[in-house]
């Protein structure tokens, strides 16, 4: 009896997370959804892939952390244009085009994280 209750509660919790995730993804540009599909089709990154939404300089942007080591991160605007690399690279400071991102970005929201960790 107790094990059925635990299973039921886990299923309810997972359904709730799935619905929230679908609501979040419904409000992201098509290029971000496409990027998620690409990440899901590729081998698991180390650390696992993720995409965050921020507000930066009054606009909605999407941040994709570097996949490993000396790779660059990527910052994409809501029109799917690549803006800059806020961090990563050999020195870890990105490409220098948005060096204020760490200080100026607000409203961080996880949009997607690879569940395959």
N, C-alpha and C positions, 0 to 999 in steps of 0.2 A: 504494500500500500504506500509506504513512504517513498520507495524508489519511483513509483509512478508519478507521485507528486513532484519529485525532484525533476524527472524527465519533462513533465508538463511545464514547470516553471522555466526550465532552460529553453524549451521550444518557444515559449511566449517571449522571453527576453530576446532570443535570436530574431524572431519575427519583428519585434519592435526596432531592433537595430537595422534590419534589412529595409524596413519602411523608411526610416530616417535617412539611410544611405541613398535610397532611390529618390527621395525628396531633394536631397543635396545635389545629386547628379542631374536631376531634371533642370536645375538652375545654373548649369555650367555650359560654356560654349561647346559646340560640336568638336572643335579641335582638342579640347581637354578630354572629352569622352573618348576621342580617337586615341589620344596619348595613353589613356588608361588601358585601352584594349591592347596597344603595343606593349606596354609594360607587363600586362598579364600574359601575353604570348611569349615573352622573352624569359630567359632564366631568371631566377630570383636574384635581386641585387644584394650586395652586402655593403651597407645595411639595406634592408628591404625597401623597395620603392615606395614613394609617397608623393602626394600633391597637396599643397596648402593654398587656401585663398586668403588674401590680405587686402587691406586698403592701403594704398601707397600714393601719396601726392593727390589725394582725392579721388582716385580711380581704383576699381577692382582689378587685382592682378593675381596671377597664379604662379606659385613658386614650386619648382621641381628640384629637390636637392641633388647633388652630384651622386653618381652611382658608386664611386670608389675613389679612393686615394687622391690623385691630382686632377680629377675631372672637374669641369665647371658645373655650377648649378645653372638653372635657367629661370628667368622671370618673363612671363608672357602676359600681355594685357587682355582685356575682355574681348578684343577684336582679333585675337589670335596672333598678334604681332609679337615677335621676340624683342624684348626690351634690353636685356643685359644679363650678365652673370654676376649676381650679388656676392658670391663667394666661390671658393674652390680654386683650382689651378695650382701651380707650383708653390706660390706664396700664400695660398689660402684666402686671398682678398678679392677674388673674382677678376673681372675684366676692367674694373675701375669706372665703368659708366654709371653705376648706381651704388657708389660706396656708402651712401647714407641709408640704404635700405634697412639695415639692422636697427637703426635708431628711429627711422621715420615710419616704418610699416606698423600698422595696427590691425586689430580685429582678426587675428590669426584663427583660421578654421581648417581643420583637417578635412579634406575632400575625399581622399582615397588613400589607403595604405594596403600594400600587398598582403593578403591574408595567408600567403604561403610561407611566411617567415620560416 
